[in-house]
Amino acid sequence: MERKTGWEIWDEDKIKVVFEYCEKYKSFISENKTVREFVKSSIEEVKKYGFKDLKEFKNLKKGDRFFKINKGKEVIFGIIGEKKLLDGCRFIVSHIDCPRIDLKTSPLYEDENIALFKTYYYGGIKKYQWLTIPLALHGTVFLKDGTIKEIVIGEKEDEPAFTITDLLPHLAKEQMKKTIEDGFPGESLNVFVGTIPDRNKEKEKVKANILKILKEFYGIEEEDFISSELEFVPAGKAKDAGIDKSLILGYGQDDRVCSYASFTSFLENIESENNIFCILVDQEEIGSRGSTSASSSFFEYFIEEVIEKAGYSISEVKKLFENSKAISADVNTLLDPNFKDAYEPKNAAKIGCGVVLTKITGGRGKGGSTEPSGEYIAYIRKIFDKNNVLWQSGEIGKLELGGGGTVATYFARYNIDTIDCGTGVLSMHAPFELVSKADVYSTFEGYKIFYKEE
């Protein structure tokens, strides 16, 4: 089924609104590259609308706006609407973690008069893509005395950047014979940190100087690395791409494009009659197994607290779930003309044609797919079409090539109708990903209607 792009359908006034929204989006993802940064900024924003921590409410009533934070890396925002909680809620859940390069627990070492950081790669990345690009260091260090140090190095013009080196082509004959996996082993993703020695030291002079700088400017000692959450991300801001400025090139758009759309559409519905919730989770890129991920019990405990404070019994939570609807707000891939062989064109989403409904996320016999019911898909189609939301269907590549899990499974298990719905992305999981502004705005519109409609 052929779909037209937003650029073909929308008038000039609508396109102006699309570009204005995307300017704010670019700024947000440029300034919030880590999970903690995203949570902190979103909390600051909702407080402007009168939101308070859930623990401050003894009872919940119509119109109450609240949030609950989980260990600084997961947050749920909620609004009590006109309708009874047991008649169901609207949930949009998205993940705010992205592929990146994390420091190891004992990262700093010296080799050949060079100080380097040893790292882990986080999430599904092609390791070679992270070599030779400018990197910035973001994160938080937790000291034994309870002090918290927040660090960002490499984003400002006058700050130093970091990088991982690659072997020059003249010497890479043997490397280029290897597979990508073998040619770029994870243990070689070591970040250059400095080369100036501490002349007062006899051994590991460069490392000693780096430690001296860290102590002087950031109050950090070597043993503090073990209780740190420090990560390298691509340096610089998200930018317009294409001569027509119709695209956005930036880091972390999987899944911050959907997270930002779900968050901003939630704030557009603060007077909604529905009971609505925006859920931002961590650790999706590494399997959703941690305490701040979608698989933890945080969501369940949160709903139990909400339902009790609203005057119901915990035993009635099953009815709430049964009558609720959810969107797993995660990206999908787009048909890429440079790699057409990886896609089945009749079922692939296309750039600029709107937010993507993904019926099947798994692969190879639908393995790992949550597959929503036909009735629920029909409902989503109905409300999108009724409100002129630009949408399309899509899948994650050819049957025996593609597939991928999302957080949908962790909400479908509660008997909540759940569908994957999000923005299409090119160069997914690369340091810089590409999206269409038409698709970004269509995602925002789709989520806004989902929160609002009956």
Phi, psi and omega per residue, in radians:
M1 nan 2.056 -3.092
E2 -1.343 2.397 3.095
R3 -2.106 2.481 3.050
K4 -1.476 2.702 3.085
T5 -1.400 2.811 3.093
G6 -1.046 -0.587 -3.118
W7 -1.123 -0.453 3.106
E8 -1.450 -0.425 -3.005
I9 -1.717 -0.722 -2.968
W10 -1.399 2.625 3.054
D11 -1.489 3.088 -3.047
E12 -1.129 -0.601 3.123
D13 -1.127 -0.735 3.126
K14 -1.153 -0.732 -3.136
I15 -1.102 -0.618 3.083
K16 -1.095 -0.735 3.107
V17 -1.096 -0.723 3.112
V18 -1.018 -0.839 -3.114
F19 -1.146 -0.660 3.120
E20 -1.134 -0.747 3.105
Y21 -1.062 -0.739 -3.071
C22 -1.231 -0.446 3.037
E23 -1.111 -0.760 3.108
K24 -1.151 -0.687 3.118
Y25 -1.084 -0.809 3.138
K26 -1.028 -0.753 -3.139
S27 -1.099 -0.752 -3.087
F28 -1.122 -0.822 -3.093
I29 -1.277 -0.394 3.074
S30 -1.273 -0.571 -3.082
E31 -1.617 -0.230 -3.063
N32 -2.289 1.460 -3.034
K33 -1.697 -0.188 3.125
T34 -2.043 2.902 3.133
V35 -1.061 -0.824 -3.118
R36 -1.129 -0.662 3.108
E37 -1.111 -0.726 3.130
F38 -1.092 -0.823 -3.129
V39 -1.084 -0.815 -3.102
K40 -1.066 -0.798 -3.114
S41 -1.172 -0.671 -3.137
S42 -1.190 -0.625 3.086
I43 -1.132 -0.783 3.113
E44 -1.023 -0.657 -3.102
E45 -1.239 -0.796 -3.067
V46 -1.192 -0.473 3.119
K47 -1.098 -0.444 3.079
K48 -1.162 -0.376 -3.116
Y49 -1.772 0.182 3.075
G50 1.526 0.286 3.095
F51 -1.323 2.523 3.089
K52 -2.320 2.793 3.088
D53 -1.057 2.414 -3.109
L54 -0.984 -0.547 -3.103
K55 -1.158 -0.297 3.129
E56 -1.406 -0.174 -3.136
F57 -1.725 2.154 3.000
K58 -1.394 -0.696 3.091
N59 -2.327 2.669 3.108
L60 -1.962 2.402 3.132
K61 -2.397 3.043 3.138
K62 -0.926 2.301 3.097
G63 1.608 -0.172 -3.139
D64 -1.189 2.431 -3.132
R65 -2.147 2.244 -2.969
F66 -2.646 2.924 3.080
F67 -2.587 2.808 3.057
K68 -2.469 2.264 -3.098
I69 -1.813 2.451 3.090
N70 -1.998 1.784 3.036
K71 0.979 0.475 3.081
G72 1.291 0.056 -3.018
K73 -2.272 0.099 3.068
E74 -2.623 2.513 3.134
V75 -2.605 2.542 3.049
I76 -2.173 2.266 3.061
F77 -1.875 2.449 -3.121
G78 -2.447 2.651 3.031
I79 -2.378 2.248 3.065
I80 -1.475 2.117 -3.094
G81 -1.676 -2.843 3.136
E82 -1.239 -0.576 -3.014
K83 -1.406 2.774 3.079
K84 -1.204 2.479 3.113
L85 -1.006 -0.679 -3.083
L86 -1.220 -0.219 3.046
D87 -1.425 -0.040 3.046
G88 1.994 2.779 -3.133
C89 -2.253 2.924 3.038
R90 -1.967 2.106 3.132
F91 -2.022 2.296 2.893
I92 -2.112 2.129 -3.106
V93 -2.078 2.346 3.107
S94 -2.495 2.814 3.137
H95 -1.830 2.548 -3.074
I96 -1.983 0.134 2.999
D97 -1.595 2.693 -3.090
C98 -2.432 2.762 3.017
P99 -0.970 2.462 -3.056
R100 -2.870 -3.067 3.073
I101 -2.078 1.998 -3.122
D102 -1.701 2.625 3.016
L103 -1.296 2.512 2.992
K104 -1.245 2.946 -3.073
T105 -1.179 -0.532 3.037
S106 -2.201 1.427 -2.875
P107 -1.567 -0.553 -2.911
L108 -1.467 2.256 3.075
Y109 -2.632 2.959 3.136
E110 -2.154 2.423 3.099
D111 -2.614 2.178 3.130
E112 0.953 0.802 3.093
N113 1.102 0.464 3.100
I114 -2.222 2.298 3.020
A115 -1.582 2.333 -3.105
L116 -2.356 2.784 2.997
F117 -1.869 2.286 2.966
K118 -1.437 2.552 -3.006
T119 -2.418 2.852 2.865
Y120 -1.891 2.505 2.937
Y121 -1.594 2.389 -3.029
Y122 -1.887 2.111 3.109
G123 1.533 3.128 -3.085
G124 -1.442 1.721 -3.138
I125 -2.166 2.712 2.891
K126 -1.526 1.919 -2.930
K127 -1.039 -0.609 -3.075
Y128 -1.121 -0.418 -3.112
Q129 -1.188 -0.318 -3.087
W130 -1.635 0.038 3.125
L131 -1.529 2.514 2.989
T132 1.202 0.068 3.082
I133 -1.665 2.695 3.086
P134 -1.231 2.303 -3.129
L135 -2.061 2.617 3.047
A136 -2.051 2.590 3.126
L137 -1.756 2.109 3.096
H138 -2.144 2.638 2.984
G139 2.675 -2.956 -3.050
T140 -2.360 2.426 3.075
V141 -2.061 2.267 -3.119
F142 -1.878 1.995 -3.122
L143 -1.508 2.802 -3.088
K144 -1.086 -0.498 -3.103
D145 -1.467 0.092 3.127
G146 1.670 -0.126 3.119
T147 -1.179 2.458 3.111
I148 -2.048 2.193 3.141
K149 -1.939 2.088 3.070
E150 -1.729 2.291 -3.001
I151 -2.231 2.322 2.929
V152 -2.420 2.080 3.110
I153 -2.298 2.167 3.025
G154 1.997 0.049 -3.134
E155 -1.655 -0.547 -3.128
K156 -1.506 2.723 -3.086
E157 -1.039 -0.613 -3.070
D158 -1.607 0.138 3.127
E159 -1.759 2.605 3.095
P160 -1.263 2.589 3.027
A161 -1.793 3.052 3.122
F162 -2.197 2.897 3.078
T163 -2.782 2.843 3.002
I164 -1.990 2.262 -3.053
T165 -1.430 2.832 3.030
D166 -2.227 2.836 -3.137
L167 -1.416 2.338 -3.136
L168 -1.117 2.574 -3.085
P169 -0.984 -0.560 -3.118
H170 -1.072 -0.468 -3.105
L171 -1.946 0.135 -2.974
A172 -1.774 0.350 -3.106
K173 -0.990 -0.832 -3.121
E174 -1.244 -0.671 3.116
Q175 -1.044 -0.719 -3.057
M176 -1.306 -0.187 3.043
K177 -1.430 -0.307 -3.062
K178 -1.483 2.879 2.981
T179 -1.199 2.852 3.101
I180 -1.040 -0.670 -3.133
E181 -1.108 -0.784 -3.099
D182 -1.393 -0.500 -3.088
G183 -1.336 -0.323 -3.110
F184 -2.320 1.243 -3.102
P185 -1.138 2.568 -3.112
G186 -1.008 -0.604 -3.099
E187 -1.216 -0.153 3.114
S188 -1.679 0.045 3.118
L189 -1.460 1.119 -3.101
N190 -1.777 2.245 -3.008
V191 -1.587 2.288 3.089
F192 -1.245 2.281 -3.045
V193 -2.032 -0.582 -3.133
G194 3.040 2.956 -3.090
T195 -2.428 -0.040 -3.112
I196 -1.496 2.237 -3.101
P197 -1.487 2.744 2.925
D198 -1.561 1.916 -3.016
R199 -1.215 -0.210 3.134
N200 -1.494 -0.062 -3.105
K201 -1.842 2.669 3.139
E202 -1.642 -0.610 -3.101
K203 -2.216 2.711 3.118
E204 0.735 0.983 -3.022
K205 -1.189 -0.668 -3.131
V206 -1.216 -0.777 3.078
K207 -0.998 -0.751 -3.139
A208 -1.061 -0.681 3.141
N209 -1.184 -0.682 3.094
I210 -1.091 -0.741 3.115
L211 -1.116 -0.638 3.108
K212 -1.112 -0.742 3.118
I213 -1.134 -0.768 3.136
L214 -1.073 -0.667 3.134
K215 -1.218 -0.767 -3.061
E216 -1.195 -0.769 -3.001
F217 -1.704 -0.416 -3.060
Y218 -2.185 -0.089 3.108
G219 1.193 0.516 -3.055
I220 -1.991 2.371 3.019
E221 -1.925 2.930 -3.012
E222 -1.024 -0.697 -3.096
E223 -1.210 -0.264 -3.140
D224 -1.274 -0.266 -3.136
F225 -1.051 -0.555 -3.057
I226 -1.155 -0.463 3.094
S227 -1.905 0.611 3.111
S228 -1.946 2.757 2.979
E229 -2.168 1.420 -3.083
L230 -1.964 2.339 -3.069
E231 -2.469 2.587 3.055
F232 -1.712 2.307 3.100
V233 -2.279 2.802 3.082
P234 -1.032 2.353 3.139
A235 -1.373 2.641 3.041
G236 1.811 2.978 -3.056
K237 -1.619 2.735 2.962
A238 -1.128 2.521 -3.044
K239 -2.302 2.706 2.931
D240 -1.098 2.570 3.095
A241 -2.271 2.611 -3.097
G242 1.538 2.544 3.131
I243 -1.040 -0.578 3.132
D244 -1.491 0.015 3.124
K245 1.022 0.536 -3.097
S246 -1.487 -0.158 -3.042
L247 -2.111 2.851 3.063
I248 -2.188 2.226 3.076
L249 -1.917 2.122 -3.104
G250 -2.968 2.889 3.135
Y251 -1.432 2.529 2.917
G252 1.304 0.418 -3.131
Q253 -1.278 -0.369 2.887
D254 -1.653 1.744 0.261
D255 -2.212 0.496 -3.084
R256 -1.269 -0.325 3.053
V257 -1.132 -0.721 3.102
C258 -1.337 -0.646 3.128
S259 -1.095 -0.784 -3.139
Y260 -1.142 -0.737 3.129
A261 -1.115 -0.720 -3.141
S262 -1.189 -0.670 -3.137
F263 -1.190 -0.828 -3.111
T264 -1.225 -0.611 3.096
S265 -1.219 -0.572 3.052
F266 -1.052 -0.782 -3.128
L267 -1.223 -0.355 3.057
E268 -1.313 -0.205 -3.047
N269 -2.062 0.531 -3.070
I270 -1.191 -0.259 3.062
E271 -1.822 0.306 -3.082
S272 -1.114 2.565 3.034
E273 -1.285 -0.439 -3.129
N274 -1.346 2.741 2.950
N275 -1.468 2.009 -2.983
I276 -2.155 2.578 -3.088
F277 -2.455 2.331 3.049
C278 -1.947 2.105 -3.015
I279 -2.055 2.133 -3.128
L280 -2.054 2.022 -3.014
V281 -2.033 2.908 -3.088
D282 -1.957 2.940 2.887
Q283 1.171 0.298 3.093
E284 -1.125 -0.635 -3.065
E285 -1.202 -0.218 3.119
I286 -2.121 0.425 2.975
G287 1.837 0.024 3.073
S288 0.945 0.928 -3.109
R289 -1.973 -0.218 -3.039
G290 -1.502 3.113 -3.071
S291 -1.257 -0.269 3.099
T292 -1.881 0.276 -3.119
S293 -1.720 3.059 -3.140
A294 -1.157 -0.370 -3.102
S295 -1.485 -0.154 -3.135
S296 -1.274 2.998 -3.126
S297 -1.512 0.074 -3.078
F298 -1.004 -0.797 -3.139
F299 -1.071 -0.796 -3.127
E300 -1.074 -0.803 3.134
Y301 -1.137 -0.641 3.108
F302 -1.068 -0.821 -3.134
I303 -1.148 -0.663 3.097
E304 -1.078 -0.713 3.111
E305 -1.144 -0.727 3.132
V306 -1.095 -0.814 -3.050
I307 -1.190 -0.602 3.085
E308 -1.201 -0.746 -3.120
K309 -1.242 -0.319 3.071
A310 -1.550 0.003 3.038
G311 1.693 0.244 3.131
Y312 -1.882 2.970 3.068
S313 -1.638 2.610 -3.128
I314 -1.010 -0.559 -3.128
S315 -1.075 -0.330 -3.116
E316 -1.513 0.000 -3.122
V317 -1.101 -0.508 3.132
K318 -1.083 -0.679 3.132
K319 -1.172 -0.693 3.093
L320 -1.011 -0.856 -3.127
F321 -1.084 -0.772 -3.077
E322 -1.051 -0.563 -3.095
N323 -1.696 0.104 -3.065
S324 -1.678 2.892 3.079
K325 -2.306 2.549 -3.097
A326 -2.421 2.631 2.943
I327 -2.052 2.200 2.930
S328 -1.501 1.796 -3.008
A329 -1.523 1.604 -3.134
D330 -2.415 2.696 -3.062
V331 -1.287 2.837 2.988
N332 -2.227 2.961 3.097
T333 -1.561 2.858 3.139
L334 -2.119 2.657 3.082
L335 -1.065 2.050 -3.086
D336 -1.830 2.050 -3.104
P337 -1.090 -0.321 3.091
N338 -1.423 -0.261 -3.084
F339 -2.439 0.860 -3.053
K340 -1.045 -0.514 -3.073
D341 -1.123 -0.285 -3.129
A342 -1.490 -0.096 -3.016
Y343 -2.132 2.756 2.966
E344 -1.856 1.759 -2.902
P345 -0.950 -0.580 -3.097
K346 -1.189 -0.382 -3.092
N347 -2.068 0.097 3.132
A348 -1.558 2.487 3.043
A349 -1.278 2.668 -3.085
K350 -2.163 2.589 -3.038
I351 -1.134 2.370 3.082
G352 1.483 -0.021 -3.063
C353 -1.701 0.191 3.005
G354 1.886 3.103 3.116
V355 -1.063 2.551 -3.016
V356 -1.819 2.178 2.949
L357 -1.581 2.177 -3.104
T358 -1.973 1.873 -3.127
K359 -1.276 -0.687 -3.059
I360 -2.240 2.063 3.127
T361 -1.700 -0.362 -3.095
G362 -1.400 -3.034 3.121
G363 -2.558 2.974 3.055
R364 0.937 1.206 -3.106
G365 1.431 0.478 3.139
K366 1.103 0.381 3.136
G367 -1.050 2.244 3.112
G368 1.476 0.053 -3.103
S369 -1.547 2.545 3.075
T370 -1.632 -0.421 3.073
E371 0.685 1.663 3.113
P372 -1.141 2.822 3.139
S373 -1.231 2.725 3.073
G374 -1.035 -0.639 -3.140
E375 -1.086 -0.699 -3.111
Y376 -1.254 -0.697 3.085
I377 -1.064 -0.729 3.123
A378 -1.073 -0.668 3.112
Y379 -1.103 -0.801 -3.141
I380 -1.092 -0.771 3.084
R381 -0.983 -0.772 -3.090
K382 -1.060 -0.870 -3.078
I383 -1.253 -0.556 3.085
F384 -1.178 -0.821 -3.119
D385 -1.146 -0.707 3.135
K386 -1.017 -0.570 -3.059
N387 -1.907 0.290 3.048
N388 1.022 0.637 3.039
V389 -1.372 2.251 3.097
L390 -1.329 2.016 -3.098
W391 -2.463 2.859 3.107
Q392 -2.658 2.895 3.042
S393 -1.731 2.820 -3.141
G394 -2.840 2.950 3.063
E395 -2.500 2.896 -3.048
I396 -1.668 1.242 3.052
G397 1.406 -3.128 3.128
K398 -1.074 2.716 -3.015
L399 -0.893 -0.816 -3.028
E400 -1.760 0.219 3.019
L401 -1.960 -0.710 -2.929
G402 -1.697 -2.689 -3.095
G403 1.742 2.667 3.114
G404 3.140 2.527 -3.121
G405 -1.495 2.776 3.038
T406 -2.343 -3.028 3.133
V407 -1.402 -0.009 -3.099
A408 -0.958 -0.670 -3.059
T409 -1.062 -0.524 -3.060
Y410 -1.393 -0.168 3.066
F411 -1.893 -0.579 3.060
A412 -1.089 -0.490 -3.110
R413 -1.149 -0.354 3.085
Y414 -1.517 0.164 -3.094
N415 1.214 0.495 3.037
I416 -1.614 2.248 3.010
D417 -1.014 2.156 -3.035
T418 -2.411 2.367 3.102
I419 -2.361 2.539 3.032
D420 -1.441 2.244 -3.064
C421 -2.656 2.055 -3.104
G422 -2.904 -3.010 -3.071
T423 -1.431 2.504 3.015
G424 -1.403 2.478 -3.064
V425 -2.319 2.420 2.963
L426 -1.794 2.631 -3.078
S427 1.032 0.666 -3.106
M428 -1.015 2.411 3.138
H429 1.277 0.055 3.004
A430 -1.396 2.849 3.113
P431 -0.989 -0.597 3.074
F432 -2.195 2.095 -3.098
E433 -1.856 2.784 -3.027
L434 -2.139 2.271 3.080
V435 -2.347 2.806 3.046
S436 -1.621 2.404 3.085
K437 -1.076 -0.561 3.096
A438 -1.083 -0.693 -3.133
D439 -1.299 -0.622 3.093
V440 -1.056 -0.850 -3.094
Y441 -1.229 -0.623 3.100
S442 -1.109 -0.619 3.075
T443 -1.102 -0.817 3.082
F444 -1.001 -0.807 -3.138
E445 -1.124 -0.714 3.134
G446 -1.090 -0.785 3.135
Y447 -1.159 -0.692 -3.135
K448 -1.067 -0.722 3.123
I449 -1.203 -0.684 3.128
F450 -1.039 -0.763 3.107
Y451 -1.103 -0.574 -2.959
K452 -1.570 -0.682 -2.950
E453 -1.243 2.763 3.047
E454 -1.086 nan nan
